[in-house]
Amino acid sequence: MAETVNDEDGVRSGRGFAARAPMPELAQRWLAFASLVLLGILAVVFGFLFKHNFDLYERGDPPIPGVFRGQVIDRLVYGQVALVVAMAALAIWSSVAVANARRVFYSLRSVPAAVSGWLFVPVAAFGAHQWLDSTLESGWIITIVASLLFMYIPHGTIGGTAKDLGGSAYLARVWYVLALLAALLMWGALAGTSSGLPTSDPQMAMRLKAYLCFVAGLLLFASAATFYAAAQQIAVLTNHKWADALAPRNATRTPIGSVEVTRSADFVTKPPLPTHALRVVVWCGLFVFNTAAVAATFDLRRRAILADVHDGTVAAHTLLVSATQMFDRIVVLGIATHVMYVAWAIAAATNARRRTLLAPSPRVTAASFVGGTVLFAFVSRDHNTFAAAMMVGAIGVVCIGFVVGQLMLGRASVALGGSGRIFLMWLIAEFGLCSTMAYVSRVARVDAELLTIGGVLAGFAVLSSVLGWLAMDRLDRRCGTDSGAVVSPIHFVMSRSLTSSQS
């Protein structure tokens, strides 16, 4: 084994690798964090704009279409500038973070890949808009989808850098999920606003857009906080690797963030709660919900669009109303299915906890899923700013709580020796399904657009059904088998940086 040699440039280790001191990155990190917070502030500004126009409708003084369009376009310009600044700041920070990882450790990531990952997103979006959106007459739908998909490239690079340093990609994945959900909500809120006031029930449209913007703002703030946590993790791991490189060859060091975990001597595993029947019911409801969403898209909604083309608006109005009512019923079915899923999730979390103390507490899992729902009982139904803020807060807690609950189930699966990544994949498929269904049920007006987005909806429906069953079945199987839970006291040291709920 090659010996470590100190020289003027750094610390030379085996295989010809020379560790060097990391570059300062705190200023770049704060710049990127501030740019992400600015995006959240702009989302809230859009929310107050839509709330103001909703109040105008409430007072019987409808907004002027030209004035509304000018206000939206002005804010969209600010949003585009803020997005460019955020991309540039994240590219600069990513290059420094990856460069530092390569300076202190033999990392497989490269600085050009870290920078080009962020630059490739707008290039891919521009290409998708020029060729696909213009051909399909779908506005910006393909552009948005392509941007969100390619956004995983830089996030994956950051997660890979953390893994190379001995950490976990968990925070980078959560950051990506939060940014993805916020972008989908902002897309739903801003769709069509640059053309003027909505033509169908503009008052309620303003209220819905305000809620979407407020929730997106909360998710963006959470995304900014998660980014800072991921950046802090990489910085700490980088400094720790550099300290290891400077330490004498035979010195022993405690892993960064190490904790002593003690398992109780009187811990006894308990038989799991029966969840098979509930799991089957949940999946059947999920399958019916997904199938109904696809069927309503290609049957009622498409017939209404074709009738609008061939027979005129009057003939299509009845079909459009019927399609909207059917989608409302499908949404009710989806809510009922998710209520049953929450019941299964709490039972599964209880079973995991009965098998091993390393699984998250079922009380925390239950609070994550139902905490926001309980808040709705205390939300005022008055049409004022305070009541709207309370409603937005409750909706934000519901969305974030559902994400946290899914991640908790993934961590329970990891504690039992499995992989929790499938719960994250299922979460992305579910939000993709809901967002595409909302688009085709309210926005789609062209047959080619409906067929394209309907195909995406069908793909998300298949993914949601398959991943939902696999995730629930695998966790139930893990809970039903011996997990190796310790029944005698054991003391051991485990690094926090190596415990990922999605490993």
KANORUR-V516863 format. One record per backbone hydrogen bond with DSSP energy under -0.5 kcal/mol. NH is the residue of the N-H (numbers start at 1). CO is the residue of the C=O. Records with the same first field share a line. If there is no record, write none. Layout:
NH->CO + CO
This chain:
5->12
7->10
11->19
12->5 + 10
13->11 + 17
16->13
17->14
19->11 + 17
20->103
29->25
30->26
31->27
32->28
33->29
34->30
35->31
36->32
37->33
38->34
39->35
40->36
41->37
42->38
43->39
44->40
45->41
46->42
47->43
48->44
49->45
50->46
51->47
52->48
53->49
54->50
55->51
56->52
57->53
58->54
59->55
60->57
61->56
68->64
69->65
70->66
71->67
72->68
73->69
74->70
75->71
76->72
77->73
78->74
79->75
80->76
81->77
82->78
83->79
84->80
85->81
86->82
87->83
88->84
89->85
90->86
91->87
92->88
93->89
94->90
95->91
96->92
97->93
98->94
99->95
100->96
101->97
102->98
103->99
104->100
105->101
107->105
114->110
115->111
116->112
117->113
118->114 + 115
119->115
120->116
121->117
122->118
123->119
124->120
125->121
126->122
127->123
128->124
129->125
130->126
131->127
132->127 + 128
133->128
134->129
135->131
136->132
137->133
138->133
140->138
141->138
144->140
145->141
146->142
147->143
148->144
149->145
150->146
151->147
152->149
153->150
154->150
155->151
156->152
157->153
158->154
159->155
160->156
161->157
162->158
163->159
164->160
165->161
166->163
167->162
173->169
174->170
175->171
176->172
177->173
178->174
179->175
180->176
181->177
182->178
183->179
184->180
185->181
186->182
187->183
188->184
189->185
190->186
191->187
193->190
195->192
196->193
201->199
205->201
206->202
207->203
208->204
209->205
210->206
211->207
212->208
213->209
214->210
215->211
216->212
217->213
218->214
219->215
220->216
221->217
222->218
223->219
224->220
225->221
226->222
227->223
228->224
229->225
230->226
231->227
232->228
233->229
234->230
235->231
236->232
237->233
238->234
239->235
240->236
241->237
242->238
243->239
244->240
245->241
246->242
247->243
251->248
258->255
259->494
261->259 + 492
262->260
263->490
267->264
270->354
279->275
280->276
281->277
282->278
283->279
284->280
285->281
286->282
287->283
288->284
289->285
290->286
291->287
292->288
293->289
294->290
295->291
296->292
297->293
298->294
299->295
301->296
302->297
303->299
304->300
305->301
306->302
307->303
308->304
309->305
310->306
311->307
312->307
316->312
317->313
318->314
319->315
320->316
321->317
322->318
323->319
324->320
325->321
326->322
327->323
328->324
329->325
330->326
331->327
332->328
333->329
334->330
335->331
336->332
337->333
338->334
339->335
340->336
341->337
342->338
343->339
344->340
345->341
346->342
347->343
348->344
349->345
350->346
351->347
352->348
353->349
354->350
355->351 + 352
356->352
359->356
365->361
366->362
367->363
368->364
369->365
370->366
371->367
374->370
375->371
376->372 + 373
377->374
378->375
379->376
384->382
388->384
389->385
390->386
391->387
392->388
393->389
394->390
395->391
396->392
397->393
398->394
399->395
400->396
401->397
402->398
403->399
404->400
405->401
406->402
407->403
408->404
409->405
410->406
411->407
412->408
413->409
414->410
415->411
416->412
417->414
418->413
423->420
424->420
425->421
426->422
427->423
428->424
429->425
430->426
431->427
432->428
433->429
434->430
435->431
436->432
437->433
438->434
439->435
440->436
441->437
442->438 + 439
443->439
444->439
450->446
451->447
452->448
453->449
454->450
455->451
456->452
457->453
458->454
459->455
460->456
461->457
462->458
463->459
464->460
465->461
466->462
467->463
468->464
469->465
470->466
471->467
472->468
473->469
474->470
475->471
476->472
477->473
478->474
479->475
480->476
481->477 + 478
492->261
494->259
496->257
497->256
498->495
499->496
500->498
503->500
